[in-house]
Amino acid sequence: MAENTIVKGRNLYRFALYTFIVYKAICIVAFGFRYTDSDQTVMWQAAMDMSRGEFHSLFWYGQTYSSNLESLLAVPLLWLKVPVYMALPIVSGLLALLPIVLFADIAARNGRYTGAMLVLLLSVTFPVEHWQTTMLSRGFIQGVACVSLGIYILHRTRMSIMFSLSGLLIAGGFWQNPNVIFLLCITPLMVNRFRPLSRISIALSGAVAATLMWFALRALAIRHMEYVVHPEPSTKWSLQQLINQLGEVPTLLSHTFYGGLTGVIILLIFIYILPKNKYLYASILFLLMLFMAVLGLNKSADFSDNIFFGPGRFFIALPYALLFMVSTVDNFEMELPFTYKVIFILLLFGSQALIFVNKCNTQYMCRAYAPVFVEKIDELKKNCLEIKKTAKENKTHFVLMGDHYMLESVTCGCAGFDDDFPVAIRPKYERRGWLWAKYNKQIPGKVLFLDSHLPEDSIQKSFSFEKVNVRGNGYVLNTGNLSNKEIMQRLFPAEHFH
């Protein structure tokens, strides 16, 4: 009888796992393949560059922090001729499901099929905003995926040397994006993995190696500070900030748990009533301490009610930490026929998939201002091809971007639809400084200039032009023997360019 129960538990877990993977595939198609933003197109550019063997920086272009790991992982897909606007969402979507699958597998391999099932089922009930945030190709999820893989190795390996790899992944994930910090709270639940104690020093050796590599790469990036247009944000902690943010907790968690703070409290109570475990209690206490620490950071107040710039990006790792705690639950049997359980799983996943698809629209996702330009991929493709056609008809080989709202969407994104797209550069705040250095002295004779704010009479003072019908304001400027840099200096005399 007991053996039959175990078999049924294993089969039900596998069914839930396959259903979860299908659910995530639907999410990738409904969201990742349909929408993008100007920040994501920077990762498109990095992936396209690396696929051609051009390694300008392993950091986000124009920065000395956050890596291009998602872009690097997308390169094999580009070699297989998968379009970059599909390759990046596939990578980000896979990284988003990785922690769930790994934590469920840890429980299942230890015979805790109930815990494994709960990890899958509870994860599907996370709000749509959480899954949309994790699937953004913006560097939000890659650190969490690395740390989760490191934790998985700790639980799966019997070879002490593998603890070094685990330490490397965990530390490397932290340096890529410190939003992984909430996963550190499960440390008490892993103490039994560090016996003998020599394994701690082995894991630390990997962590030290990752840290040294990260700062070595950062030192190389700093040697080219002329390419850095987005310096690291100053991070300050204060008690006053913590007090101010306590009143904002429901809003801060609105993209992470249904009901915000209420959802967290319910989940913590659920974890509390699990079989008594002093390590579990220590993890919960550690989590609360980390949460208070994050609230005191000035950066945690930098958000809006917009999926593309929401509060969920600071708390991405929080639900995964709680799910790991859930995965430690001992087996218990629900007195329901196997068929009823299967029907429940199908109804849960199916209803959540419908809710997700229904909420993938700009009206829902962009409820407030965000300093990134968001657009449907089909619309962006249409605009890019229109710009290329205009440039070709007017025999212009350069597209110069002024204060235009599309910016990186054109300079970095348009090449993702057409390899033959003209050189598009953004002289002011250009993340690809090496590109501007290459072309700033070239004399184009004519350029396609895109700008949304500069008055036409200001342009007319410097150049004769023909206004063209592209999204925003487009002008074909007759620029004579002026270089690209001199053109922009005439148009924007108060600005400093590369």
C-alpha positions in Angstrom: 0.0 0.0 0.0 2.8 2.4 1.0 4.7 1.6 -2.2 1.5 2.2 -4.3 1.1 5.6 -2.6 4.7 6.5 -3.5 4.3 5.5 -7.1 1.1 7.6 -7.4 2.8 10.6 -5.7 5.7 10.3 -8.2 3.4 10.1 -11.2 1.3 13.0 -10.0 4.4 15.1 -9.5 5.7 14.3 -13.0 2.3 15.2 -14.5 2.4 18.5 -12.6 6.0 19.2 -13.8 5.2 18.7 -17.4 2.0 20.8 -17.1 4.1 23.6 -15.5 6.6 23.5 -18.4 3.7 23.9 -20.8 2.3 26.7 -18.8 5.7 28.5 -18.9 5.9 28.0 -22.7 2.5 29.7 -23.0 3.9 32.6 -20.9 6.9 33.0 -23.1 4.8 33.1 -26.3 2.1 35.4 -24.8 4.6 37.9 -23.3 8.2 37.4 -24.4 7.4 37.0 -28.1 5.0 39.9 -28.2 6.5 42.8 -26.1 9.9 44.3 -25.5 11.4 47.5 -24.2 14.4 49.7 -24.9 16.5 48.1 -22.2 15.9 44.6 -23.6 17.0 45.7 -27.0 20.5 46.5 -25.5 20.7 42.8 -24.6 19.6 42.0 -28.2 22.6 44.0 -29.4 25.0 42.3 -27.1 23.8 38.9 -28.2 24.1 39.8 -31.9 27.6 41.1 -31.3 28.8 38.0 -29.4 27.3 35.7 -32.1 29.6 37.4 -34.5 32.6 37.0 -32.2 32.6 40.6 -31.0 33.0 40.7 -27.2 32.9 44.4 -26.3 32.0 43.9 -22.6 30.6 41.1 -20.4 28.8 43.9 -18.4 25.7 45.5 -19.6 26.7 48.0 -22.4 27.5 51.4 -20.9 27.7 50.1 -17.3 30.2 48.5 -14.9 27.6 46.3 -13.2 25.0 43.6 -14.3 26.3 41.1 -16.8 25.3 40.1 -20.3 24.8 36.4 -19.3 21.3 36.2 -20.8 22.8 37.6 -24.1 25.6 35.1 -24.0 23.2 32.2 -23.4 21.2 33.3 -26.4 24.1 33.1 -28.8 23.7 29.3 -29.6 20.1 30.1 -30.6 21.2 32.9 -32.9 23.7 30.4 -34.5 20.6 28.2 -35.1 19.0 31.2 -36.9 16.4 31.9 -34.1 15.6 35.6 -34.3 17.2 37.6 -31.5 13.7 38.9 -30.4 12.7 35.3 -29.8 16.0 34.0 -28.5 16.3 36.3 -25.6 12.7 35.7 -24.3 13.4 31.9 -24.6 16.5 32.2 -22.5 14.9 34.5 -19.9 11.8 32.2 -19.7 14.0 29.2 -19.1 16.0 30.9 -16.4 12.7 31.9 -14.8 11.4 28.3 -14.5 14.8 26.9 -13.5 14.6 27.6 -9.8 11.1 26.1 -9.5 12.1 22.9 -11.4 15.4 22.5 -9.4 13.8 23.0 -6.0 10.9 20.7 -6.8 13.5 18.1 -8.0 15.4 18.4 -4.8 12.3 17.4 -2.9 11.2 14.7 -5.3 14.7 13.0 -5.3 14.4 12.8 -1.5 11.0 11.2 -1.8 9.1 14.3 -0.7 6.6 14.3 -3.6 4.1 16.4 -1.6 6.7 19.2 -1.1 7.7 18.9 -4.8 4.0 19.2 -5.8 3.5 22.2 -3.6 6.5 24.0 -5.1 5.0 23.7 -8.6 1.4 24.5 -7.6 2.2 27.5 -5.4 4.5 29.0 -8.0 1.7 29.1 -10.5 -0.4 31.1 -8.1 2.2 33.9 -8.1 0.7 37.1 -9.6 1.1 37.7 -13.3 3.3 40.7 -12.6 5.9 38.4 -11.0 6.2 36.1 -14.0 6.3 39.0 -16.3 9.1 40.6 -14.3 11.2 37.4 -14.2 10.8 37.0 -17.9 12.1 40.4 -18.9 15.5 40.1 -20.6 17.0 42.7 -18.3 19.4 40.9 -16.0 16.7 40.5 -13.3 16.5 36.7 -13.2 20.0 35.5 -14.2 21.5 35.9 -10.8 18.6 34.0 -9.2 19.1 31.2 -11.7 22.8 30.9 -11.0 22.3 30.8 -7.2 19.5 28.2 -7.6 21.8 26.0 -9.7 24.5 26.4 -7.0 22.0 25.3 -4.3 20.9 22.4 -6.4 24.5 21.2 -6.8 24.9 21.3 -3.0 22.0 18.9 -2.6 22.8 16.6 -5.5 26.5 16.1 -5.3 28.5 13.7 -3.2 31.8 15.0 -4.5 33.4 17.6 -2.3 35.1 19.2 -5.2 31.7 20.1 -6.7 31.1 22.4 -3.7 33.7 24.7 -5.3 31.5 25.0 -8.4 28.5 25.6 -6.2 30.3 28.4 -4.3 31.3 29.9 -7.7 27.7 29.9 -9.0 26.2 31.4 -5.8 28.8 34.2 -5.5 28.7 34.8 -9.2 24.9 35.1 -9.1 25.1 37.6 -6.3 27.6 39.8 -8.1 25.4 39.8 -11.2 22.4 41.1 -9.4 22.2 41.5 -5.6 18.4 40.9 -5.8 19.3 37.2 -5.1 20.0 38.1 -1.4 16.7 36.6 -0.2 18.0 33.1 -1.2 20.7 33.5 1.4 18.0 33.0 4.1 17.8 29.3 3.3 21.4 28.8 4.5 20.3 27.2 7.9 18.3 24.6 5.9 21.6 23.5 4.2 23.8 23.1 7.2 23.6 19.3 6.9 25.2 19.6 3.4 28.4 20.9 5.0 29.4 17.8 6.8 32.4 17.3 7.0 33.1 21.0 7.7 35.9 20.9 5.2 33.2 21.4 2.5 32.7 24.9 3.8 36.3 25.9 2.8 35.9 24.2 -0.6 32.7 26.1 -1.3 34.3 29.3 -0.1 37.2 28.8 -2.5 34.7 28.8 -5.4 33.0 31.9 -4.0 36.4 33.7 -3.7 37.3 32.7 -7.3 34.0 34.1 -8.6 34.5 37.4 -6.7 38.1 37.8 -8.0 36.9 37.2 -11.6 34.1 39.6 -11.2 36.3 42.4 -9.9 39.0 41.6 -12.5 36.4 42.1 -15.3 35.2 45.2 -13.6 38.7 46.6 -13.5 39.0 46.0 -17.3 35.6 47.8 -17.8 36.7 50.8 -15.8 39.8 51.2 -18.1 37.2 52.3 -20.7 35.2 54.7 -18.6 34.6 56.7 -21.8 32.1 53.9 -22.7 30.3 54.2 -19.4 27.2 56.3 -19.6 25.3 54.7 -16.7 27.5 54.7 -13.5 26.6 52.4 -10.6 23.7 53.9 -8.6 24.8 55.1 -5.1 23.3 52.7 -2.5 22.6 54.1 0.9 20.9 52.6 3.9 19.2 54.6 6.5 16.8 54.0 9.4 14.5 56.8 8.1 14.3 55.1 4.7 13.3 51.8 6.5 10.6 53.6 8.5 9.3 55.3 5.3 9.2 52.1 3.4 7.3 50.1 6.1 4.1 51.9 5.0 4.8 50.9 1.4 5.2 47.2 2.0 1.9 46.2 0.4 2.8 48.1 -2.8 6.4 46.8 -2.8 5.1 43.2 -2.7 2.2 43.7 -5.0 4.2 42.3 -8.0 5.5 39.4 -6.0 2.5 37.9 -4.1 -1.2 38.0 -4.5 -2.5 40.3 -1.8 0.9 41.8 -1.3 1.8 41.6 2.4 -1.3 39.5 3.2 0.0 36.8 0.7 3.4 36.7 2.5 1.8 36.4 5.9 -0.4 33.5 4.8 2.6 31.7 3.2 4.7 32.2 6.3 1.9 30.8 8.5 1.7 27.8 6.2 5.4 27.3 6.5 5.2 27.7 10.3 2.6 24.9 10.7 4.8 22.5 8.7 6.6 19.8 10.8 8.6 21.5 13.5 12.2 22.3 12.4 14.5 24.7 14.2 16.4 25.3 10.9 13.2 26.3 9.2 12.4 28.8 12.0 16.0 30.2 11.7 15.5 30.6 7.9 12.2 32.5 8.4 13.9 34.8 11.0 16.9 35.4 8.6 14.4 36.2 5.8 12.7 38.8 7.9 16.0 40.4 8.8 17.0 40.6 5.1 13.7 42.0 4.1 14.1 44.8 6.7 17.6 45.5 5.4 16.4 45.8 1.8 13.6 48.3 2.9 16.3 50.6 4.3 18.0 50.9 1.0 17.3 54.1 -1.0 17.1 52.0 -4.3 14.1 50.1 -3.0 12.0 53.3 -3.4 12.9 53.6 -7.1 9.8 52.0 -8.8 6.5 52.6 -10.4 3.3 50.6 -10.9 4.6 49.4 -14.3 5.7 45.9 -15.1 8.8 47.2 -16.9 10.0 49.3 -13.9 8.1 47.7 -11.0 8.9 46.9 -7.4 9.0 43.2 -8.1 12.5 43.4 -9.5 13.9 44.0 -6.0 12.1 41.0 -4.5 12.4 38.4 -7.3 14.3 35.9 -5.1 11.9 36.2 -2.2 9.2 33.8 -3.4 11.9 31.2 -4.5 13.3 31.3 -0.9 9.8 30.6 0.5 9.2 27.8 -2.0 12.5 26.1 -1.0 11.2 26.1 2.6 8.0 24.5 1.3 10.0 21.9 -0.5 11.2 20.6 2.9 7.7 19.5 3.9 7.4 15.8 4.7 4.9 13.7 2.7 1.3 13.7 3.6 -1.5 12.2 1.6 -4.6 14.2 0.5 -7.7 11.9 0.6 -8.8 12.5 -3.0 -8.9 10.1 -6.0 -6.0 10.4 -8.4 -8.2 11.5 -11.2 -9.6 14.4 -9.2 -6.1 15.5 -8.4 -5.2 15.5 -12.1 -8.3 17.5 -12.9 -7.4 20.1 -10.2 -3.9 20.5 -11.6 -5.2 21.0 -15.1 -7.8 23.5 -14.0 -5.3 25.5 -11.9 -2.7 25.7 -14.6 -5.3 26.3 -17.3 -7.0 29.1 -15.5 -3.7 30.8 -14.6 -2.5 30.6 -18.2 -5.8 32.3 -19.3 -5.3 35.0 -16.7 -1.7 35.5 -17.8 -2.5 35.8 -21.5 -5.4 38.2 -20.7 -3.1 40.5 -18.7 -0.4 40.7 -21.4 -1.4 44.1 -22.8 0.1 47.5 -22.6 -2.9 49.0 -20.8 -2.4 46.5 -17.9 1.4 46.3 -17.9 2.2 50.0 -18.3 -0.1 51.5 -15.7 2.3 54.2 -14.8 5.3 56.0 -16.2 8.6 54.1 -16.6 11.9 55.4 -17.9 11.9 52.7 -20.6 10.2 52.6 -24.0 7.8 49.7 -24.3 6.3 48.4 -27.5 4.9 45.4 -29.2 7.6 43.6 -31.2 5.5 43.6 -34.3 5.0 47.4 -34.1 8.8 47.9 -33.5 9.6 45.7 -36.5 7.2 47.7 -38.7 8.8 51.0 -37.6 12.3 49.7 -38.1 11.5 48.5 -41.6 9.9 51.9 -42.3 13.0 53.7 -41.1 15.3 51.5 -43.2 13.1 52.1 -46.3 13.3 55.8 -45.8 17.0 55.8 -45.3 17.5 53.6 -48.5 15.2 55.8 -50.6 17.2 58.9 -49.6 20.6 57.2 -49.8 21.5 57.9 -46.2 23.9 55.4 -44.5 23.6 56.8 -41.0 20.6 57.3 -38.7 21.4 59.8 -36.0 19.1 59.9 -32.9 18.4 63.1 -31.1 15.9 63.3 -28.2 13.7 60.7 -29.7 11.5 58.5 -27.6 12.5 55.2 -29.3 16.3 55.7 -28.9 17.8 52.2 -28.0 14.8 50.6 -29.6 16.1 51.9 -33.0 19.9 52.0 -32.3 20.1 48.5 -30.8 16.8 46.9 -31.7 16.3 47.5 -35.4 19.3 45.4 -36.4 17.5 42.4 -34.8 15.0 42.5 -37.6 17.4 43.2 -40.5 21.1 42.7 -40.7 21.3 45.3 -43.4 19.8 48.1 -41.2 21.8 51.3 -41.6 24.3 52.4 -38.8 22.1 53.9 -36.1 23.9 55.7 -33.3 22.8 57.8 -30.4 25.6 60.4 -29.9 24.3 61.5 -26.5 24.2 58.7 -23.9 25.3 56.0 -26.4 25.9 52.7 -24.6 28.1 51.4 -27.4 30.8 54.0 -27.1 33.2 52.1 -29.4 30.7 52.5 -32.2 30.5 56.2 -31.8 34.3 56.4 -31.7 34.4 54.5 -35.0 31.9 56.7 -36.9 32.0 60.1 -35.2 34.6 61.5 -37.7 32.9 60.1 -40.8 31.4 62.6 -43.3 28.1 61.2 -44.4 26.9 64.1 -46.7 23.3 63.2 -45.8 21.9 61.7 -42.6 18.5 60.6 -41.4 17.9 62.5 -38.2 15.2 61.3 -35.8 14.1 63.7 -33.0 10.9 64.1 -31.1 11.4 67.5 -29.4 13.8 69.8 -31.4 11.9 72.7 -33.1 12.1 72.7 -36.9 13.3 76.3 -37.0 16.3 75.2 -34.9 17.2 72.6 -37.4 16.7 75.0 -40.3 19.3 77.4 -38.9 22.0 74.7 -39.4 20.8 72.5 -42.3 18.6 72.3 -45.3 16.3 69.3 -44.9 13.4 67.3 -46.1 10.9 66.1 -43.5 10.0 62.4 -43.9 7.1 60.3 -42.7 8.5 58.0 -40.1 7.4 57.5 -36.5 8.2 60.6 -34.5 9.8 63.4 -36.4 12.2 62.4 -39.2 14.5 64.6 -41.3 16.9 64.0 -44.1 19.6 66.5 -43.4 22.0 67.8 -46.1 25.1 68.0 -44.0 27.9 68.9 -46.6 31.4 68.1 -45.4 30.5 68.0 -41.7 31.3 64.8 -39.7 28.7 63.0 -37.6 30.0 64.6 -34.4 30.0 68.1 -35.9 26.4 67.6 -37.1 25.2 66.8 -33.6 27.3 69.6 -32.1 25.5 72.0 -34.4 22.1 70.6 -33.5 22.8 70.4 -29.8 25.5 73.0 -29.0 25.0 72.8 -25.2 25.5 69.0 -25.1 28.7 67.1 -24.7 29.2 64.0 -27.0 31.7 61.2 -27.0 
